[in-house]
Amino acid sequence: MSFYTERRKDKAAERAEARQDLAAERAEARKDADAERRRQAADRKERDQRKAEARSKRAAKVARLTGWVRADPARAFVRLVQVCSIVPAVVSQVGALTDATVFVLMAALLATMLEGLAWALVAMGSKAEGERSTRTYRAGAWVAGAIAGAINFAHGWSQYTEHRWVAVVLALSSVAAVWITDLQTHGGKGPTKAEKQAAVERAAHAKARAAHHPEVMEVAERLLSASPFGALNPDDAWQTAWHYVHGVAVTGVTSDLIAAQLQAQARVTEVAVPRPVTVDPDMPPDPFLDDEDSVYRAAVPEALEAASRWRLENPESLGGIGLQAPRGGPQKAVSAPRKDLAGNGRETGGERPLDPEHLEKVRALAKVLSDAGQALTAPQIRKLIGCRNEYAIRLRNAVQPKDGGDGPEMAGAR
């Protein structure tokens, strides 16, 4: 092995070792960078968590301080008006009394006594609400507030000669708080509009009951007067009285109504259920009764009524040949058949005579067809007259007889 070959191998080994060292350094750098990113993310998460906890604590503190305001805003603002009116009212009264050469301490006590009297009566009226009359407490509070307002008005009128409107504001400082507190305490205790409307409707209902059912009302009033007070409900008394007078437990139902209902049901049953009339053992009951006043006969067209007189010889024989009388004649017909459609029924004594009017129509049709070079056929006559096939064949033979004497079978085939 030559010297140059050995040298090339050494250099290749050195380059491979350098590449490995560089790859190891890069891997270590990546690990350090990943660790640094994780540490920063953890620090950031911890900071965000601390900030969220601080915000929660501040929100809870604000909620504790202002929760009563959100719970009852009206009460909160009433308290604000009370504080903002009592302080200037007392100060104004103290000023008015000191201007009248009253000792300052005595003036402060007297002003506090006057304002405190009004508020003491307001509080006592609020406590008595729902248990006893509050009229005395409310009247006393208004009198005390009016006296304090008059003192403040007189003081403002004499003190602020250039701005007399200040006297009105000072007077309101004693009256406004009493007024708004009275509204909060007693103003919302009355019946609502819905309750008033219900009371009016209840009174109208009781009046209508007394007018429409005097006998039941008399018995109900006797039951209420005989029972211990509050033991019997008026509606229960009315239901018991109704049962006693009319004999029916359901309020509003009487024996006359029950009789009318039964009669109506009987009429409906009589109309809705037809009497069975058997024409043939194999046929269903015929709904077209002999009674001329029957609602069924009045509602059925004459053509359908006539068709119902005969049974169908074959359920599949409806395509033009159609309705056939029973073999041997109509021995079990409901009644004598009325005038049928042209050719749609058989006479009891044989074939139906040809109608002259039908003959004229067929002759006119035959002439038109002859001019057009066409032959007269039974289906064309059936379509013109609206009759059975046999009758059409007879009409065709009468108008245009065949020399060869075609029978009905050949004629019907055309």
Salt bridges, closest charged atoms under 4 A:
ASP34 OD1 - ARG37 NH2 1.94
GLU36 OE2 - ARG39 NH2 2.20
ASP43 OD2 - ARG39 NH1 3.13
GLU46 OE2 - ARG50 NH1 3.10
ASP99 OD2 - HIS155 NE2 3.28
GLU129 OE1 - HIS186 ND1 2.58
GLU131 OE1 - ARG132 NH1 3.75
ASP182 OD1 - ARG138 NE 2.94
ASP182 OD1 - HIS186 NE2 3.92
GLU218 OE2 - ARG222 NH2 2.95
ASP235 OD1 - ARG209 NH1 3.86
ASP280 OD1 - ARG311 NE 3.79
GLU292 OE2 - ARG297 NH2 3.47
GLU292 OE2 - ARG338 NH2 2.97
GLU305 OE2 - ARG297 NE 2.25
GLU305 OE2 - ARG309 NH2 3.48
GLU305 OE2 - ARG338 NH1 2.70
GLU313 OE2 - ARG327 NH2 3.95
GLU347 OE2 - ARG352 NH1 3.96
GLU351 OE1 - ARG394 NE 3.50
ASP355 OD2 - HIS358 NE2 3.87
GLU357 OE2 - LYS361 NZ 3.91
GLU360 OE2 - ARG363 NH1 3.35
ASP371 OD2 - LYS367 NZ 3.51
GLU390 OE1 - ARG346 NH2 3.31
GLU390 OE1 - ARG388 NH2 3.55
ASP406 OD2 - ARG414 NH2 3.55
